[in-house]
Amino acid sequence: MTDVNTAATAVPELTLNNGVTIPQLGFGVFQIPPEETRVAVTEALATGYRHIDTAAAYRNESGVGAAIAESGLAREDLFITTKLRNGEQGSTRAAFEASRKALGLDWIDLYLIHWPVPSQGLFIQAWKDMESLYAEGLIRAIGVSNFLAPHLDELLGKSTVIPAVNQIEAHPTFQQRELAQKSRRHGIAVEAYSPLGQGKDLDNAVISELAASYGATPAQVVLAWHLGTGNIVIPKTVTPKRMQENLAAAQIQLSDADLQRISALEDGGRIGADPAVAAFTQM
C-alpha cells in the first residue's frame, strides 16, 4: 500500500472558476452520526485529507469543527464545504451564520445550496443572499448541489456569480454525463457524491478485473476513474484503513482505455432522490 504521507501530498487540486483551488479528493461525512464525527474527521485529517465536506442537514458540523480545532492545522491549509438546508432557503444568512458558528470558523471555503427544491421557488433568493456573503468575504466560493439543467438555466439567467461547483450524484453506473458536460461548459466544476454507488458499483466484474490488474482495491479504481475524468470526489468511511486506501487512489492513473471501460458501465440507476421533485425540508 502506498505511504499515506506521500499520498496526502499527491492529491491533485483543481482551480475553480474564481481562482480558488480545491483538493480534488476529499472526505465526506454524510451519514456519520454526530457523536462519531469528531473522531472520524480527526482520523481523516491525521491521514492527510485537507478537504472536508459536511452540511447543516447532516447535523454533524460541530463534530467537524471540533476536529479542526484540535488538529493544530493552519486554517489556510484546509478546505471546508458545508451546505444550506432546504427549509432555510428563505433565511440564508442566518443559516450560514449558524453553520459558521457550529464549525467554529471565520470563513467557509465552499457553501452550496443543498437541493434546488423547485416547488419552493426560493433558490434564486437564496443564491442572491449567498452572492452577498461571498462579496463580504465570508465564503471563498459558492455553488449548488443536485441542480439539474433547468435549475442551472434559471439560476444562470438571474445571477451575477456563476456557481463554482455543482455537487451531484455520480458513479460508474449513474454518471449524469449531459448534466456534467453542461456544468463544465459554464465553468462549473463537477463534484461527485455517492462516488462508489454506495458500494454497489464495487461488485461490478469490470471494476474487479481492473482492481486486480492495477494491484488496487475496487474502491481505489473507482475513485481513480473519478479523478481521471475530472470529478471532485468526496468518499465517506469511518474505517482508518479505508481512509488511507481512498486517499492513496490519487496516485493511481488509469489508462484512457480503462477509463472508457468504466465509463461504459452507465445504466441510469439513480440511488438518491430525484432533484426535479425532491421537496424535503432537511429540518
Secondary structure, 3 states (H helix, E strand, C coil): CCCHHHHHHHCCEEECCCCCEEECECEECCCCCHHHHHHHHHHHHHHCCCEEECCHHHCCHHHHHHHHHHHCCCHHHCEEEEEECHHHCCCHHHHHHHHHHHHCCCCEEEEEECCCCCCCCCHHHHHHHHHHHHHCCCEEEEEEECCCHHHHHHHHHHCCCCCCEEEEECECCECCHHHHHHHHHCCCEEEEECCCHHHHHHHCHHHHHHHHHHCCCHHHHHHHHHHHCCCEECCCCCCHHHHHHHHHHHHCCCCHHHHHHHHCCCCCCCCCCCCCCCCCCCC
